[in-house]
Amino acid sequence: MTTTDSPLTGREIALSWIIWGAQAGNLADAYSNLEAIAASQAADAVIAVRFVAASDTHTRVGFLSGESIETRTVYQGYGTAVRYS
């Protein structure tokens, strides 16, 4: 399902599809990932953009060093890419 109710241009939307970016360590990189994907698919714009923050946890076990747990926040963006008529 896509959303195509953008009052920004007043132009008719010919095509819309969902896009999502790769996980990133910060919001700026998540936005850049989404922007690059939209450009690679010849989208005119991305509307209804959302960002999701999640915890990424890794447990490492070393023979001599023991166990360590690392947690970081990752971000991923998604939205509706559109191509205008």
C-alpha positions as CSV (number, residue, x, y, z in Angstrom):
1,M,0.0,0.0,0.0
2,T,1.3,3.5,-0.9
3,T,0.2,6.9,0.0
4,T,-0.2,9.5,-2.8
5,D,-1.9,12.3,-1.1
6,S,0.8,15.0,-1.3
7,P,-0.5,18.6,-1.7
8,L,3.1,19.9,-2.4
9,T,3.0,20.1,-6.2
10,G,-0.6,19.8,-7.3
11,R,0.7,17.5,-10.1
12,E,-0.9,14.2,-10.9
13,I,1.1,11.1,-9.8
14,A,1.6,8.6,-12.6
15,L,3.4,5.9,-10.5
16,S,4.1,5.2,-6.9
17,W,6.0,2.4,-5.0
18,I,7.4,1.7,-1.6
19,I,11.2,2.1,-1.0
20,W,13.3,1.5,2.0
21,G,16.9,2.2,2.8
22,A,19.7,0.2,4.5
23,Q,20.3,0.3,8.2
24,A,22.5,3.3,9.2
25,G,24.2,4.5,12.4
26,N,22.5,7.9,12.3
27,L,19.5,9.7,10.8
28,A,21.6,11.6,8.2
29,D,23.0,8.4,6.7
30,A,19.5,6.8,6.8
31,Y,18.2,9.8,4.9
32,S,21.1,9.6,2.4
33,N,20.4,5.9,1.8
34,L,16.8,6.6,1.0
35,E,17.6,9.5,-1.3
36,A,20.1,7.4,-3.2
37,I,17.7,4.5,-3.7
38,A,15.0,6.9,-4.9
39,A,17.4,8.5,-7.4
40,S,18.6,5.1,-8.7
41,Q,14.9,4.2,-9.5
42,A,14.2,7.5,-11.2
43,A,11.7,8.8,-8.7
44,D,10.7,12.4,-8.8
45,A,10.1,12.6,-5.1
46,V,9.7,10.6,-1.9
47,I,6.6,11.4,0.2
48,A,5.3,10.0,3.5
49,V,8.8,9.3,4.7
50,R,9.2,7.6,8.1
51,F,12.3,6.6,10.1
52,V,12.5,3.7,12.5
53,A,15.0,3.4,15.3
54,A,15.9,0.0,16.6
55,S,18.5,-1.6,18.9
56,D,21.2,-3.7,17.3
57,T,22.8,-6.0,19.9
58,H,25.8,-8.3,19.4
59,T,27.2,-10.7,21.9
60,R,30.9,-11.7,21.4
61,V,32.5,-14.5,23.3
62,G,36.3,-14.9,23.4
63,F,38.3,-17.8,24.8
64,L,40.5,-15.6,27.0
65,S,38.5,-12.3,27.0
66,G,35.1,-13.7,28.1
67,E,31.8,-12.3,26.9
68,S,31.0,-8.8,25.8
69,I,27.7,-7.3,24.7
70,E,27.5,-4.4,22.4
71,T,24.3,-2.5,21.7
72,R,23.8,0.4,19.3
73,T,20.9,2.3,17.8
74,V,20.3,1.8,14.1
75,Y,18.0,3.8,11.9
76,Q,16.1,2.8,8.7
77,G,14.0,5.0,6.5
78,Y,11.1,4.1,4.2
79,G,8.6,6.0,2.2
80,T,6.6,6.3,-1.0
81,A,8.5,7.1,-4.1
82,V,6.5,8.9,-6.8
83,R,6.9,9.7,-10.5
84,Y,4.8,12.6,-11.7
85,S,2.9,12.6,-15.1
